[in-house]
Each structure stands twice: as C-alpha cells, then as structure tokens.
Amino acid sequence: MATGRRVLPSLLMDGAVLIDVAPLDGAAGTELVRRWHADADEGTAADVVRLCAGHPLALRAALEWLAARPQLTLDVVVRDLTAGR
C-alpha cells in the first residue's frame, strides 16, 4: 500500500489500484484524531480537522509530528497550524 497526494504512474503500470480518498467530514475526522491521540478533547480535535481541511494525510502528518514530541499537546499543533507552520 502507498499513499500520496499525486498519482504515481509507475505503480499504476505495475498493477496498483488507485483509490481516491475524499476529505473527512468533521465528525469522522474528529473521531480519527481522537483515536490517534486519546487525550484530545473534541473541540481541539475538531480544530485540527478544520485546519487540515479533513485531508487524511495532513491529519496523519500533524499527529505523527505530535507523537514524536510527547512533551507537547494537541493545542500546540492547533497553534502551529493556525500560524501556517
């Protein structure tokens, strides 16, 4: 399995199947964020989803960034995303 924002023609040539994943709605995105980060309150998780436009890859990147920095909170992610970082 491979994920990306662009189609990778070489994978298609090798028989890969393209699956388009639409942005998640607020409820589904919030549930996913809270599954990945159990301490997240619903409001902060919803903010992350909104700031990532519901894109699963963006949500994953934001939460992986946080997972690598356990001393930080989800509020820091919201602050950084709001600041355009």
N, C-alpha and C positions, 0 to 999 in steps of 0.2 A: 504494500500500500504506500502511496505517495500523496502528499497534499501540496497544494501550491495555489498561487493566485493566477498563474498562467498555464495554458495548455502546454504540455511537454511533448512535442511531436514524436520524439524518439520512443517514448513509452507507448504512444498510440501505435507506432509501427511494430512494436513488439507484442501487440495484442491487449494493451491495457484498456480498461473500460473507463470512460470519462463520466463522472458523476458530479453534477452541478449542485453545490450546497448553497442555498439561499441564506441570507442573514436570518438569525434567530429573532423571534419576537421577544418582547420584554420579559414575559413570564418564563419562556423556555431558556433564554439567556441567563436570567437571574438564577434559575434552578441549577444550570450548569456551573455558574460561578460559585454558587454556594456548595455544590458537590465537590468542586476542586479546592475550595477554601472554606472549610466548615465554620470558621469563626466569623464569616462575613454576615453582617446584618443585611436585611433585604433591601433597604434603601441604598446602601453603599454598593451592593452588588448590582442593583438596577442602574446606578450611575456609571459603573464600569461598562455595562452592556450598552448604554446610550452613547458613551464616549467612544466605544469601539464599533458603533453602528451595527451591533449584533453580529459582526463577522466572526465566525468561529475561530479562524486562525489568529485574528487580532486578540480575541479573548484569551486564547491559549498562550499567546506570547506574553500578554500582560500578567497572567497568573504564573507562568513559568519564571518570569522576571522576579515576581514576588517570592516564589518558592526558593529561589537562590539567595534571597535576603530575608531569612526568617525573623530578623530583628525589626523588620518594617511591617506596616499594617496595610490593609487594602485602601485605607484613606490616603496613603502616600501615592498609591497607583492612581487614584482619582485626581489628586493634586497635580501629579506629573502629566497625566493625560490632558487635564484642563489647561495646563501651561504649554501644551504642544510638544512635550518631550516624548 
